[in-house]
Amino acid sequence: MAYQRMRDFLAALERRGKLRRIARRVDPSWEPACLAKWMFQALPDEERFGLFFENVAGSDIPLVTAALGASTETYAAALQAAPDEINAKWVRALLNPVAPRVVEDAPCQEVIVQGDGARLGRLPIPVWTPGKDIGPYLTTIVVTRDARSGVQNLGVYRTRVLDDRRLAINLNPGRHGHLCCRSYWEQGKPAPIAWVIAAEPEVHLATVANLPYGSDEIRVAGGLKGEPVALARAKTVDLLVPANAEIVIEAEIRPGEHEQEGPFGEFAGFMGPIGQRPMARVTAITHRKDPIFYGYTSQMPPSESTVIQSLTNAGLILKMLRYDLGEPNVRDVYIDLTFGGLLAHCVVALAPQYPGHGKRVGRMVADVTPVKRVTVVDADVDIRDPVHLDWALSSLFNPARDTVVIDDVFYPLNMDPSTRTAEDRAVPGGKLVIDATQKADAGPFSLPPREMMTRALDLWREVGLPEFRIPKRARLRIDRS
Ligand SMILES: Cc1cc2nc3c(=O)[nH]c(=O)nc-3n(C[C@H](O)[C@H](O)[C@H](O)COP(=O)(O)O)c2cc1C
């Protein structure tokens, strides 16, 4: 059964030792983010954990970060799956979306605060790159709606807290949240918007899926859950919000109202740009009686933001290649967790069927996704293992023959330093496709036969050598030896 509430997932994570509570009072202007930063900068994926700050200065609400995206393990746990089942779970959800259901009694509306009482200052909103960000930011689900079709959109758009009642949101033109708001502004109307904090895990993970405009991510969240997501009517704006969330901030953005947004530490590893962005006025804050606040750890990669975007969008690309683009011989897809969904490195495992197949599949991924680098390898390479991947590149890839460079690529986000000149002028970006599949029979692997290697494992133990876990790359190689 999927978790119905974020707090149920947090409890499960704590039971498996993957959530750490910090009882000491922390200052949200720097301490939570710096601790999270150390965790991502210093600990390997398998040792990381979510952080639960019980006592945040200035607020009576606890703050949680990195629980969903500390690591592959916590992400998988959020989906009640094993780490190697994540892609399969995504493919199933995308093939079987489930429409949400609307409920009348919503836990996220146990307390409703409107008017002057709806103050953002009550919430433990952190500064994510202390000393460099302009101030506290919301990093969570944003709900918007297309005025014409009525279809809602979920996305994460970093949001600056301007004061108790106003926010400036990084809605880039062309992004789906912006298209939704524009559909109201074009009619001279304020656009409804809501920030949803700590909904059930599937809603959070579906939010960062790069789906086409007009596909409501909530249906995919339902597919991940295997049941409809419960939605409630927001109290002051015309939107449906996840009923089981901890906190919802309702607001509207009037046409033409902007405020400064940024600088903000960004996923590319540098401070994101400053710009004039749409300004939202809070109309209500609704929450559970004893709410928990959640914010994604962003900034220098790896971070929670890179982990959730990579793992989510790898599943999307796998589904697209196999089911929409007619490439059933694509066996697996991985996006490097150290960079994130956009501009990242995508690795595809393929059983090539004809000469040039690897290049063709690589080009497809480059053309229809935002990723900057695509590497295609054979299906018997562990695409999550950098050692195995590097072997394929060194051994099977002929740079002069197996590389495709795609130029004049437009990146909608102004965050890739490689697309700026020394004079700070924006230039088009590029993409790289590498086909590192085997093009000709290179003969047998230079390892003893499988049967001998298996017997040698007994010998290893017999002579008292230290125990080890067999890496997947070794299994794959020995199986072919
Ligand atoms: C912590 C975090 C912050 C993000 N901030 C932004 C942002 O400010 N602007 C943006 O366009 N995308 C941002 N993203 C990426 C989008 O949320 C993601 O690409 C999502 O799929 C966008 O939804 P859309 O395709 O419906 O527009 C962020 C993601 C995370 C996890």
The ligand as a MOL file (V3000), in Angstrom:
LIG
                    3D

  0  0  0     0  0            999 V3000
M  V30 BEGIN CTAB
M  V30 COUNTS 31 33 0 0 0
M  V30 BEGIN ATOM
M  V30 1 C 14.2490 22.1260 -5.8930 0
M  V30 2 C 13.8410 22.3390 -7.3290 0
M  V30 3 C 13.7810 23.6330 -7.8210 0
M  V30 4 C 13.4080 23.8700 -9.1520 0
M  V30 5 N 13.3120 25.1450 -9.5840 0
M  V30 6 C 12.8980 25.3940 -10.8360 0
M  V30 7 C 12.7060 26.7430 -11.2650 0
M  V30 8 O 12.8830 27.6830 -10.5040 0
M  V30 9 N 12.3090 26.9580 -12.5610 0
M  V30 10 C 12.0900 25.9120 -13.4270 0
M  V30 11 O 11.7110 26.1540 -14.5690 0
M  V30 12 N 12.2630 24.6240 -13.0390 0
M  V30 13 C 12.6480 24.3410 -11.7630 0
M  V30 14 N 12.7980 23.0470 -11.3480 0
M  V30 15 C 12.5840 21.9600 -12.3160 0
M  V30 16 C 11.1060 21.7210 -12.5640 0
M  V30 17 O 10.3910 21.5930 -11.3780 0
M  V30 18 C 10.8430 20.4490 -13.3640 0
M  V30 19 O 11.5490 20.5310 -14.5670 0
M  V30 20 C 9.3660 20.2450 -13.6280 0
M  V30 21 O 9.1830 19.1260 -14.4280 0
M  V30 22 C 8.7630 21.4590 -14.2900 0
M  V30 23 O 7.4070 21.2440 -14.4890 0
M  V30 24 P 6.7390 21.6360 -15.8680 0
M  V30 25 O 7.3910 20.7420 -16.8970 0
M  V30 26 O 5.3060 21.2880 -15.6280 0
M  V30 27 O 7.0050 23.0810 -16.0840 0
M  V30 28 C 13.1220 22.7810 -10.0090 0
M  V30 29 C 13.1800 21.4760 -9.5050 0
M  V30 30 C 13.5170 21.2540 -8.1720 0
M  V30 31 C 13.5210 19.8500 -7.6490 0
M  V30 END ATOM
M  V30 BEGIN BOND
M  V30 1 1 1 2
M  V30 2 1 2 3
M  V30 3 2 2 30
M  V30 4 2 3 4
M  V30 5 1 4 5
M  V30 6 1 4 28
M  V30 7 2 5 6
M  V30 8 1 6 7
M  V30 9 1 6 13
M  V30 10 2 7 8
M  V30 11 1 7 9
M  V30 12 1 9 10
M  V30 13 2 10 11
M  V30 14 1 10 12
M  V30 15 2 12 13
M  V30 16 1 13 14
M  V30 17 1 14 15
M  V30 18 1 14 28
M  V30 19 1 15 16
M  V30 20 1 16 17
M  V30 21 1 16 18
M  V30 22 1 18 19
M  V30 23 1 18 20
M  V30 24 1 20 21
M  V30 25 1 20 22
M  V30 26 1 22 23
M  V30 27 1 23 24
M  V30 28 2 24 25
M  V30 29 1 24 26
M  V30 30 1 24 27
M  V30 31 2 28 29
M  V30 32 1 29 30
M  V30 33 1 30 31
M  V30 END BOND
M  V30 END CTAB
M  END
